[in-house]
């Protein structure tokens, strides 16, 4: 009986091409701005967090504990999120005028810091 070559045997006997070791490509985490609904890289957005005690603050590191929502570092997005109630809905809390003013100041500082580090 005549032995026939299998398709896998032919591949095994061929010299393999030299493979270069390249690290696998990692995708950047994406987040959506709650005001304008545009998806961007997580590091391009600013996180507003409601701490377990109920205090709102801007979290530049993105690691503070609590419920978070992401905004573009643009004052217009903050104003839109406050006016339409998207930020309050995402954080599950009512936002009063004093807190909104404090968030405006913190977001402006965060936007300035992001621009200087970029």
Secondary structure by P-SEA (a helix, b strand, c coil): cbbbbcaaaaaaacccccccccccccccbbbbccccccccccccbbbbbbcccbbbbbbcccccccccccccccaaaaaaaaaaaaaaaaacccccaaaaaaaaaaaaaaaaaaaaac
